[in-house]
C-alpha cells in the first residue's frame, strides 16, 4: 500500500515528478486546481504495475526529491545569464490594439540581470514600447529542446536608455554577448532596458515550475560552474556516456538506462536525460533525473575530479580518469 500511495503521487504530476525542489518550496507549483484534465478511457480494468517497477519508481521519486538543487532564484538568474542571447518579446501592439505583438530579439543581461536591447527606430516592437513599455520576455535555456528543458518569463517595463554613460555600459554588455553586432553604432538604433521587472516565472521541466519575486531575482547571482557546464556536458556525452550510465545506475539501484545525456552541469550536480524501457513494456521512455555531486564544486578542475570520483564509485573497479580533450 505504501508503494501504491507513493506511485499515485508520482503519476499525478507526470513521469518526471521528481523535479520538485527538495524540502518545502514556496516558489514551486506542481498542480493546477480546477484545470482541465486528460481523460483516459479503457474498456477493461486498469493494468497493475509490476511490483518491482513500482519499487523502482518510488526509489526514483525519493532520490529526485532529496537531490540538492540550486534553488529557483539562482536557477532563473543562471539561465538568463548563460543564454544564447535571444528571446521572444511580446509587446502590446500599437498597430493592432488589444493584440500582443511577438518578436525574436537579441538581448544581454546587465550586472543585475536586467535584459538590454538595441532596436531600430523602424521596428514594430520599438514603436510598441514607446507607446506602452509593458511587455514580457521569454528566454529558453541554451540547451532547450523541449518541454523538459528550462525557460524563464520576465514581465516588466522596457524603457529607453537616455544617459550617455548608461548607453556605453549597455553597449559593452551587449557586445560581450553579441561580439558581431556591428549595428550597435548605427544612428537610428536605440538602447532599451527592462528597468522594472514586476513578475518572474520559471519552468525547469515537468513538475518543476513556479515564480520568484523581482527582489529575489535582483539579489540572486548566477551559478559560476554553469558558465562552462555545457562544455563538460558535451565532452561527457561524446566520449564517456558509459560512465554517465554507470553513475545513474549507482545513484538509483535497478535503474538501467540505455542512454544518459547530460543536459546541464552546475555547482551542485548534473541534470541527465535518460532513456529506458520499463519492465513489462516494449515502449522506451525518456525522462530527466538529477545526479548530485558529493560536494559543492568551486571550479572547472574540481568538476573533473568529482566526476572521476563518481565514475570510480559507480564502476566495479577503478575507472580510467576522465580527461578533457
BALOBA-1460 file (C-alpha; in Angstrom, 3 decimals):
// residues 325
<rec num="1" residu="x" x="0.000" y="0.000" z="0.000"/>
<rec num="2" residu="x" x="2.891" y="2.351" z="0.769"/>
<rec num="3" residu="x" x="4.249" y="1.916" z="-2.744"/>
<rec num="4" residu="x" x="0.819" y="2.389" z="-4.334"/>
<rec num="5" residu="x" x="0.270" y="5.647" z="-2.446"/>
<rec num="6" residu="x" x="3.679" y="6.972" z="-3.399"/>
<rec num="7" residu="x" x="3.247" y="5.907" z="-7.003"/>
<rec num="8" residu="x" x="-0.113" y="7.674" z="-7.207"/>
<rec num="9" residu="x" x="1.529" y="10.917" z="-6.175"/>
<rec num="10" residu="x" x="4.243" y="10.378" z="-8.790"/>
<rec num="11" residu="x" x="1.795" y="9.804" z="-11.602"/>
<rec num="12" residu="x" x="-0.290" y="12.781" z="-10.549"/>
<rec num="13" residu="x" x="2.374" y="15.124" z="-11.831"/>
<rec num="14" residu="x" x="3.740" y="13.035" z="-14.703"/>
<rec num="15" residu="x" x="6.709" y="10.840" z="-15.357"/>
<rec num="16" residu="x" x="9.239" y="13.347" z="-14.007"/>
<rec num="17" residu="x" x="7.575" y="14.261" z="-10.733"/>
<rec num="18" residu="x" x="10.931" y="14.060" z="-9.047"/>
<rec num="19" residu="x" x="11.800" y="17.520" z="-10.345"/>
<rec num="20" residu="x" x="10.195" y="19.167" z="-7.344"/>
<rec num="21" residu="x" x="12.835" y="21.044" z="-5.317"/>
<rec num="22" residu="x" x="13.920" y="19.400" z="-2.083"/>
<rec num="23" residu="x" x="12.003" y="20.407" z="1.016"/>
<rec num="24" residu="x" x="9.125" y="22.837" z="1.142"/>
<rec num="25" residu="x" x="9.475" y="25.448" z="-1.581"/>
<rec num="26" residu="x" x="7.013" y="28.277" z="-1.737"/>
<rec num="27" residu="x" x="8.134" y="29.037" z="-5.282"/>
<rec num="28" residu="x" x="7.125" y="25.636" z="-6.622"/>
<rec num="29" residu="x" x="3.805" y="24.971" z="-8.272"/>
<rec num="30" residu="x" x="3.248" y="21.446" z="-9.495"/>
<rec num="31" residu="x" x="-0.528" y="21.166" z="-9.598"/>
<rec num="32" residu="x" x="-3.267" y="23.244" z="-11.152"/>
<rec num="33" residu="x" x="-6.581" y="23.061" z="-9.333"/>
<rec num="34" residu="x" x="-9.766" y="23.243" z="-11.373"/>
<rec num="35" residu="x" x="-7.656" y="22.862" z="-14.503"/>
<rec num="36" residu="x" x="-8.687" y="20.714" z="-17.496"/>
<rec num="37" residu="x" x="-7.694" y="17.084" z="-17.042"/>
<rec num="38" residu="x" x="-6.672" y="14.481" z="-19.565"/>
<rec num="39" residu="x" x="-9.316" y="11.812" z="-19.748"/>
<rec num="40" residu="x" x="-8.194" y="8.229" z="-20.218"/>
<rec num="41" residu="x" x="-10.815" y="5.669" z="-21.207"/>
<rec num="42" residu="x" x="-10.280" y="1.936" z="-21.072"/>
<rec num="43" residu="x" x="-12.611" y="-0.862" z="-21.975"/>
<rec num="44" residu="x" x="-11.055" y="-3.158" z="-19.417"/>
<rec num="45" residu="x" x="-9.741" y="-2.963" z="-15.874"/>
<rec num="46" residu="x" x="-6.714" y="-0.841" z="-15.077"/>
<rec num="47" residu="x" x="-3.473" y="-2.674" z="-15.584"/>
<rec num="48" residu="x" x="-1.485" y="-3.237" z="-12.399"/>
<rec num="49" residu="x" x="2.149" y="-2.173" z="-12.437"/>
<rec num="50" residu="x" x="4.837" y="-4.752" z="-11.891"/>
<rec num="51" residu="x" x="5.786" y="-4.635" z="-8.157"/>
<rec num="52" residu="x" x="9.497" y="-4.322" z="-8.923"/>
<rec num="53" residu="x" x="8.832" y="-1.462" z="-11.338"/>
<rec num="54" residu="x" x="6.677" y="0.190" z="-8.687"/>
<rec num="55" residu="x" x="9.504" y="-0.002" z="-6.126"/>
<rec num="56" residu="x" x="11.899" y="1.450" z="-8.674"/>
<rec num="57" residu="x" x="9.586" y="4.378" z="-9.408"/>
<rec num="58" residu="x" x="9.259" y="5.118" z="-5.695"/>
<rec num="59" residu="x" x="13.038" y="4.972" z="-5.235"/>
<rec num="60" residu="x" x="13.498" y="7.314" z="-8.207"/>
<rec num="61" residu="x" x="10.986" y="9.803" z="-6.813"/>
<rec num="62" residu="x" x="12.658" y="9.778" z="-3.396"/>
<rec num="63" residu="x" x="16.073" y="10.269" z="-4.965"/>
<rec num="64" residu="x" x="14.861" y="13.216" z="-7.033"/>
<rec num="65" residu="x" x="13.086" y="14.820" z="-4.113"/>
<rec num="66" residu="x" x="16.210" y="14.724" z="-1.944"/>
<rec num="67" residu="x" x="18.827" y="15.599" z="-4.586"/>
<rec num="68" residu="x" x="20.365" y="19.062" z="-3.923"/>
<rec num="69" residu="x" x="19.407" y="21.749" z="-6.437"/>
<rec num="70" residu="x" x="20.375" y="25.360" z="-6.908"/>
<rec num="71" residu="x" x="17.006" y="26.826" z="-5.928"/>
<rec num="72" residu="x" x="14.656" y="28.829" z="-8.108"/>
<rec num="73" residu="x" x="16.256" y="32.319" z="-7.815"/>
<rec num="74" residu="x" x="19.720" y="31.008" z="-8.723"/>
<rec num="75" residu="x" x="18.292" y="28.753" z="-11.446"/>
<rec num="76" residu="x" x="16.464" y="31.680" z="-13.045"/>
<rec num="77" residu="x" x="19.375" y="34.098" z="-12.806"/>
<rec num="78" residu="x" x="21.758" y="31.450" z="-14.199"/>
<rec num="79" residu="x" x="19.517" y="30.657" z="-17.168"/>
<rec num="80" residu="x" x="19.237" y="34.336" z="-18.104"/>
<rec num="81" residu="x" x="22.981" y="34.945" z="-17.695"/>
<rec num="82" residu="x" x="24.382" y="31.974" z="-19.647"/>
<rec num="83" residu="x" x="21.959" y="32.120" z="-22.522"/>
<rec num="84" residu="x" x="22.417" y="32.138" z="-26.300"/>
<rec num="85" residu="x" x="21.340" y="35.788" z="-26.234"/>
<rec num="86" residu="x" x="17.946" y="35.610" z="-27.932"/>
<rec num="87" residu="x" x="14.425" y="35.759" z="-26.548"/>
<rec num="88" residu="x" x="10.794" y="36.177" z="-27.560"/>
<rec num="89" residu="x" x="9.471" y="39.633" z="-26.671"/>
<rec num="90" residu="x" x="5.712" y="40.171" z="-26.500"/>
<rec num="91" residu="x" x="4.559" y="43.788" z="-26.627"/>
<rec num="92" residu="x" x="1.168" y="45.482" z="-26.694"/>
<rec num="93" residu="x" x="0.689" y="46.073" z="-30.399"/>
<rec num="94" residu="x" x="0.285" y="49.698" z="-31.431"/>
<rec num="95" residu="x" x="-0.789" y="48.734" z="-34.953"/>
<rec num="96" residu="x" x="-3.311" y="46.127" z="-33.744"/>
<rec num="97" residu="x" x="-4.701" y="47.394" z="-30.417"/>
<rec num="98" residu="x" x="-5.709" y="44.677" z="-27.992"/>
<rec num="99" residu="x" x="-3.404" y="42.076" z="-29.505"/>
<rec num="100" residu="x" x="0.136" y="41.084" z="-28.420"/>
<rec num="101" residu="x" x="2.979" y="41.541" z="-30.871"/>
<rec num="102" residu="x" x="5.686" y="38.883" z="-30.797"/>
<rec num="103" residu="x" x="9.295" y="39.293" z="-31.931"/>
<rec num="104" residu="x" x="12.500" y="37.299" z="-31.609"/>
<rec num="105" residu="x" x="15.047" y="39.795" z="-30.273"/>
<rec num="106" residu="x" x="18.680" y="39.815" z="-29.229"/>
<rec num="107" residu="x" x="19.440" y="40.719" z="-25.623"/>
<rec num="108" residu="x" x="22.160" y="40.699" z="-22.994"/>
<rec num="109" residu="x" x="21.762" y="40.857" z="-19.201"/>
<rec num="110" residu="x" x="23.477" y="43.599" z="-17.216"/>
<rec num="111" residu="x" x="25.099" y="43.027" z="-13.805"/>
<rec num="112" residu="x" x="21.648" y="42.999" z="-12.170"/>
<rec num="113" residu="x" x="20.180" y="40.565" z="-14.690"/>
<rec num="114" residu="x" x="18.120" y="43.253" z="-16.442"/>
<rec num="115" residu="x" x="17.799" y="42.479" z="-20.182"/>
<rec num="116" residu="x" x="19.360" y="45.069" z="-22.502"/>
<rec num="117" residu="x" x="18.203" y="45.516" z="-26.101"/>
<rec num="118" residu="x" x="19.149" y="47.626" z="-29.101"/>
<rec num="119" residu="x" x="16.300" y="48.292" z="-31.526"/>
<rec num="120" residu="x" x="15.887" y="50.093" z="-34.810"/>
<rec num="121" residu="x" x="13.515" y="53.037" z="-34.718"/>
<rec num="122" residu="x" x="11.652" y="51.410" z="-37.621"/>
<rec num="123" residu="x" x="10.855" y="48.113" z="-35.882"/>
<rec num="124" residu="x" x="7.315" y="47.453" z="-34.718"/>
<rec num="125" residu="x" x="8.390" y="46.490" z="-31.188"/>
<rec num="126" residu="x" x="10.208" y="49.814" z="-30.821"/>
<rec num="127" residu="x" x="7.008" y="51.671" z="-31.656"/>
<rec num="128" residu="x" x="5.029" y="49.395" z="-29.331"/>
<rec num="129" residu="x" x="7.399" y="50.038" z="-26.395"/>
<rec num="130" residu="x" x="7.430" y="53.798" z="-26.891"/>
<rec num="131" residu="x" x="3.637" y="53.777" z="-26.732"/>
<rec num="132" residu="x" x="3.385" y="51.234" z="-23.880"/>
<rec num="133" residu="x" x="6.547" y="49.964" z="-22.123"/>
<rec num="134" residu="x" x="4.798" y="46.934" z="-20.606"/>
<rec num="135" residu="x" x="5.939" y="43.676" z="-22.154"/>
<rec num="136" residu="x" x="7.154" y="40.166" z="-21.430"/>
<rec num="137" residu="x" x="10.385" y="38.458" z="-22.449"/>
<rec num="138" residu="x" x="10.571" y="34.661" z="-22.671"/>
<rec num="139" residu="x" x="14.046" y="33.147" z="-22.519"/>
<rec num="140" residu="x" x="14.759" y="29.457" z="-23.119"/>
<rec num="141" residu="x" x="17.828" y="27.699" z="-21.762"/>
<rec num="142" residu="x" x="20.796" y="27.314" z="-24.091"/>
<rec num="143" residu="x" x="20.211" y="23.550" z="-24.294"/>
<rec num="144" residu="x" x="16.437" y="23.879" z="-24.837"/>
<rec num="145" residu="x" x="14.967" y="21.101" z="-26.960"/>
<rec num="146" residu="x" x="11.534" y="20.520" z="-25.454"/>
<rec num="147" residu="x" x="9.156" y="20.710" z="-22.510"/>
<rec num="148" residu="x" x="11.618" y="19.058" z="-20.103"/>
<rec num="149" residu="x" x="14.076" y="21.958" z="-20.505"/>
<rec num="150" residu="x" x="14.132" y="25.270" z="-18.668"/>
<rec num="151" residu="x" x="12.633" y="28.618" z="-19.636"/>
<rec num="152" residu="x" x="12.025" y="31.939" z="-17.903"/>
<rec num="153" residu="x" x="9.405" y="34.608" z="-18.474"/>
<rec num="154" residu="x" x="10.148" y="38.148" z="-17.291"/>
<rec num="155" residu="x" x="7.323" y="40.685" z="-17.212"/>
<rec num="156" residu="x" x="8.002" y="44.356" z="-16.740"/>
<rec num="157" residu="x" x="8.575" y="47.707" z="-18.406"/>
<rec num="158" residu="x" x="11.198" y="48.216" z="-21.096"/>
<rec num="159" residu="x" x="12.254" y="51.834" z="-21.469"/>
<rec num="160" residu="x" x="14.691" y="53.896" z="-23.497"/>
<rec num="161" residu="x" x="18.180" y="54.387" z="-22.019"/>
<rec num="162" residu="x" x="18.924" y="58.097" z="-22.207"/>
<rec num="163" residu="x" x="22.100" y="58.732" z="-20.181"/>
<rec num="164" residu="x" x="25.360" y="58.568" z="-22.085"/>
<rec num="165" residu="x" x="27.309" y="56.549" z="-19.518"/>
<rec num="166" residu="x" x="24.467" y="54.023" z="-19.234"/>
<rec num="167" residu="x" x="24.416" y="53.669" z="-23.019"/>
<rec num="168" residu="x" x="28.143" y="52.892" z="-23.016"/>
<rec num="169" residu="x" x="27.678" y="50.297" z="-20.253"/>
<rec num="170" residu="x" x="24.781" y="48.750" z="-22.192"/>
<rec num="171" residu="x" x="26.899" y="48.631" z="-25.351"/>
<rec num="172" residu="x" x="29.748" y="46.865" z="-23.533"/>
<rec num="173" residu="x" x="27.400" y="44.261" z="-22.034"/>
<rec num="174" residu="x" x="25.661" y="43.659" z="-25.367"/>
<rec num="175" residu="x" x="28.881" y="43.276" z="-27.345"/>
<rec num="176" residu="x" x="30.200" y="40.810" z="-24.767"/>
<rec num="177" residu="x" x="27.209" y="38.582" z="-25.617"/>
<rec num="178" residu="x" x="26.984" y="39.516" z="-29.325"/>
<rec num="179" residu="x" x="30.523" y="40.445" z="-30.483"/>
<rec num="180" residu="x" x="29.443" y="40.668" z="-34.134"/>
<rec num="181" residu="x" x="26.650" y="43.196" z="-33.540"/>
<rec num="182" residu="x" x="28.024" y="45.920" z="-35.843"/>
<rec num="183" residu="x" x="24.648" y="47.709" z="-35.856"/>
<rec num="184" residu="x" x="25.160" y="48.994" z="-32.308"/>
<rec num="185" residu="x" x="26.770" y="52.108" z="-33.829"/>
<rec num="186" residu="x" x="24.009" y="52.823" z="-36.348"/>
<rec num="187" residu="x" x="22.424" y="56.212" z="-35.779"/>
<rec num="188" residu="x" x="18.819" y="55.013" z="-35.978"/>
<rec num="189" residu="x" x="19.269" y="52.296" z="-33.331"/>
<rec num="190" residu="x" x="18.454" y="52.965" z="-29.684"/>
<rec num="191" residu="x" x="19.246" y="51.251" z="-26.386"/>
<rec num="192" residu="x" x="16.448" y="49.853" z="-24.217"/>
<rec num="193" residu="x" x="16.457" y="48.044" z="-20.868"/>
<rec num="194" residu="x" x="13.871" y="46.254" z="-18.739"/>
<rec num="195" residu="x" x="14.289" y="48.521" z="-15.721"/>
<rec num="196" residu="x" x="11.151" y="47.482" z="-13.885"/>
<rec num="197" residu="x" x="10.840" y="43.712" z="-13.589"/>
<rec num="198" residu="x" x="7.488" y="43.002" z="-11.980"/>
<rec num="199" residu="x" x="6.990" y="39.243" z="-12.408"/>
<rec num="200" residu="x" x="9.353" y="36.317" z="-12.909"/>
<rec num="201" residu="x" x="8.033" y="32.892" z="-13.887"/>
<rec num="202" residu="x" x="10.180" y="29.793" z="-14.261"/>
<rec num="203" residu="x" x="9.651" y="26.329" z="-15.723"/>
<rec num="204" residu="x" x="12.534" y="23.966" z="-15.100"/>
<rec num="205" residu="x" x="10.881" y="20.866" z="-16.565"/>
<rec num="206" residu="x" x="7.893" y="18.655" z="-15.804"/>
<rec num="207" residu="x" x="6.520" y="19.292" z="-12.297"/>
<rec num="208" residu="x" x="9.153" y="21.939" z="-11.575"/>
<rec num="209" residu="x" x="7.568" y="25.301" z="-12.120"/>
<rec num="210" residu="x" x="6.753" y="28.413" z="-10.159"/>
<rec num="211" residu="x" x="7.678" y="32.041" z="-9.682"/>
<rec num="212" residu="x" x="10.055" y="34.262" z="-7.739"/>
<rec num="213" residu="x" x="9.770" y="37.900" z="-6.752"/>
<rec num="214" residu="x" x="11.544" y="40.721" z="-8.562"/>
<rec num="215" residu="x" x="13.593" y="41.292" z="-5.395"/>
<rec num="216" residu="x" x="14.700" y="37.651" z="-5.255"/>
<rec num="217" residu="x" x="15.721" y="37.852" z="-8.903"/>
<rec num="218" residu="x" x="17.717" y="41.052" z="-8.365"/>
<rec num="219" residu="x" x="19.525" y="39.583" z="-5.351"/>
<rec num="220" residu="x" x="20.361" y="36.231" z="-6.980"/>
<rec num="221" residu="x" x="23.769" y="35.534" z="-8.502"/>
<rec num="222" residu="x" x="24.441" y="33.241" z="-11.480"/>
<rec num="223" residu="x" x="25.956" y="29.858" z="-10.688"/>
<rec num="224" residu="x" x="29.594" y="30.147" z="-11.781"/>
<rec num="225" residu="x" x="30.064" y="26.485" z="-12.746"/>
<rec num="226" residu="x" x="27.111" y="26.690" z="-15.146"/>
<rec num="227" residu="x" x="29.103" y="29.094" z="-17.320"/>
<rec num="228" residu="x" x="31.351" y="26.255" z="-18.513"/>
<rec num="229" residu="x" x="28.995" y="23.372" z="-17.667"/>
<rec num="230" residu="x" x="27.850" y="22.901" z="-21.269"/>
<rec num="231" residu="x" x="31.426" y="22.169" z="-22.403"/>
<rec num="232" residu="x" x="31.775" y="19.489" z="-19.723"/>
<rec num="233" residu="x" x="28.411" y="18.012" z="-20.667"/>
<rec num="234" residu="x" x="29.379" y="17.854" z="-24.353"/>
<rec num="235" residu="x" x="32.679" y="16.135" z="-23.557"/>
<rec num="236" residu="x" x="30.998" y="13.541" z="-21.324"/>
<rec num="237" residu="x" x="28.222" y="12.897" z="-23.855"/>
<rec num="238" residu="x" x="30.646" y="12.488" z="-26.745"/>
<rec num="239" residu="x" x="33.295" y="10.371" z="-25.029"/>
<rec num="240" residu="x" x="32.070" y="8.987" z="-21.698"/>
<rec num="241" residu="x" x="28.351" y="8.207" z="-21.885"/>
<rec num="242" residu="x" x="29.038" y="4.735" z="-20.491"/>
<rec num="243" residu="x" x="30.353" y="6.418" z="-17.331"/>
<rec num="244" residu="x" x="27.186" y="8.523" z="-17.042"/>
<rec num="245" residu="x" x="25.029" y="5.410" z="-17.449"/>
<rec num="246" residu="x" x="27.008" y="3.733" z="-14.660"/>
<rec num="247" residu="x" x="26.579" y="6.788" z="-12.404"/>
<rec num="248" residu="x" x="22.807" y="6.715" z="-12.939"/>
<rec num="249" residu="x" x="22.652" y="3.019" z="-12.033"/>
<rec num="250" residu="x" x="24.817" y="3.652" z="-8.970"/>
<rec num="251" residu="x" x="22.620" y="6.525" z="-7.771"/>
<rec num="252" residu="x" x="19.345" y="4.624" z="-8.239"/>
<rec num="253" residu="x" x="20.000" y="0.861" z="-7.978"/>
<rec num="254" residu="x" x="17.946" y="-1.061" z="-10.516"/>
<rec num="255" residu="x" x="17.510" y="1.876" z="-12.877"/>
<rec num="256" residu="x" x="19.139" y="0.519" z="-16.009"/>
<rec num="257" residu="x" x="19.124" y="3.047" z="-18.848"/>
<rec num="258" residu="x" x="20.242" y="2.617" z="-22.434"/>
<rec num="259" residu="x" x="21.193" y="6.261" z="-22.903"/>
<rec num="260" residu="x" x="22.162" y="9.043" z="-20.494"/>
<rec num="261" residu="x" x="22.736" y="12.518" z="-21.932"/>
<rec num="262" residu="x" x="23.951" y="15.245" z="-19.579"/>
<rec num="263" residu="x" x="21.945" y="18.387" z="-20.364"/>
<rec num="264" residu="x" x="23.464" y="20.766" z="-17.796"/>
<rec num="265" residu="x" x="26.134" y="20.922" z="-15.102"/>
<rec num="266" residu="x" x="26.144" y="23.297" z="-12.118"/>
<rec num="267" residu="x" x="27.996" y="23.590" z="-8.809"/>
<rec num="268" residu="x" x="25.724" y="21.060" z="-7.057"/>
<rec num="269" residu="x" x="25.229" y="18.409" z="-9.729"/>
<rec num="270" residu="x" x="24.024" y="17.468" z="-13.206"/>
<rec num="271" residu="x" x="20.726" y="17.005" z="-14.985"/>
<rec num="272" residu="x" x="20.712" y="13.891" z="-17.163"/>
<rec num="273" residu="x" x="18.156" y="12.931" z="-19.810"/>
<rec num="274" residu="x" x="17.749" y="9.152" z="-19.666"/>
<rec num="275" residu="x" x="16.198" y="6.607" z="-21.996"/>
<rec num="276" residu="x" x="14.954" y="3.268" z="-20.714"/>
<rec num="277" residu="x" x="12.370" y="0.610" z="-21.464"/>
<rec num="278" residu="x" x="10.345" y="-0.213" z="-18.313"/>
<rec num="279" residu="x" x="9.712" y="-3.741" z="-17.145"/>
<rec num="280" residu="x" x="6.844" y="-5.493" z="-18.911"/>
<rec num="281" residu="x" x="6.907" y="-2.906" z="-21.712"/>
<rec num="282" residu="x" x="8.363" y="-2.633" z="-25.177"/>
<rec num="283" residu="x" x="7.986" y="1.139" z="-25.359"/>
<rec num="284" residu="x" x="11.046" y="3.233" z="-24.405"/>
<rec num="285" residu="x" x="10.548" y="6.308" z="-22.247"/>
<rec num="286" residu="x" x="12.630" y="9.431" z="-21.752"/>
<rec num="287" residu="x" x="12.910" y="11.437" z="-18.547"/>
<rec num="288" residu="x" x="15.361" y="13.735" z="-16.827"/>
<rec num="289" residu="x" x="16.971" y="12.984" z="-13.459"/>
<rec num="290" residu="x" x="19.203" y="14.898" z="-11.080"/>
<rec num="291" residu="x" x="22.665" y="13.475" z="-10.302"/>
<rec num="292" residu="x" x="24.051" y="15.416" z="-7.319"/>
<rec num="293" residu="x" x="27.748" y="15.896" z="-6.694"/>
<rec num="294" residu="x" x="29.133" y="14.607" z="-3.366"/>
<rec num="295" residu="x" x="30.200" y="18.182" z="-2.544"/>
<rec num="296" residu="x" x="29.774" y="21.693" z="-3.904"/>
<rec num="297" residu="x" x="32.051" y="22.467" z="-6.856"/>
<rec num="298" residu="x" x="34.119" y="25.636" z="-6.961"/>
<rec num="299" residu="x" x="35.992" y="25.494" z="-10.273"/>
<rec num="300" residu="x" x="36.430" y="23.595" z="-13.550"/>
<rec num="301" residu="x" x="39.213" y="21.350" z="-12.265"/>
<rec num="302" residu="x" x="37.109" y="20.312" z="-9.297"/>
<rec num="303" residu="x" x="34.255" y="19.284" z="-11.620"/>
<rec num="304" residu="x" x="36.612" y="16.914" z="-13.421"/>
<rec num="305" residu="x" x="37.885" y="15.459" z="-10.129"/>
<rec num="306" residu="x" x="34.384" y="14.895" z="-8.769"/>
<rec num="307" residu="x" x="33.155" y="13.234" z="-11.969"/>
<rec num="308" residu="x" x="36.163" y="10.914" z="-11.861"/>
<rec num="309" residu="x" x="35.312" y="10.079" z="-8.230"/>
<rec num="310" residu="x" x="31.691" y="9.370" z="-9.138"/>
<rec num="311" residu="x" x="32.734" y="7.247" z="-12.119"/>
<rec num="312" residu="x" x="35.058" y="5.157" z="-9.967"/>
<rec num="313" residu="x" x="32.438" y="4.733" z="-7.258"/>
<rec num="314" residu="x" x="29.959" y="3.528" z="-9.871"/>
<rec num="315" residu="x" x="32.350" y="1.078" z="-11.501"/>
<rec num="316" residu="x" x="33.100" y="-2.419" z="-10.244"/>
<rec num="317" residu="x" x="36.793" y="-1.482" z="-10.473"/>
<rec num="318" residu="x" x="38.508" y="1.917" z="-10.637"/>
<rec num="319" residu="x" x="37.653" y="3.632" z="-13.884"/>
<rec num="320" residu="x" x="40.140" y="5.323" z="-16.107"/>
<rec num="321" residu="x" x="40.397" y="9.027" z="-15.404"/>
<rec num="322" residu="x" x="38.033" y="11.193" z="-17.408"/>
<rec num="323" residu="x" x="40.168" y="13.746" z="-19.185"/>
<rec num="324" residu="x" x="39.218" y="16.735" z="-21.237"/>
<rec num="325" residu="x" x="40.362" y="16.980" z="-24.799"/>
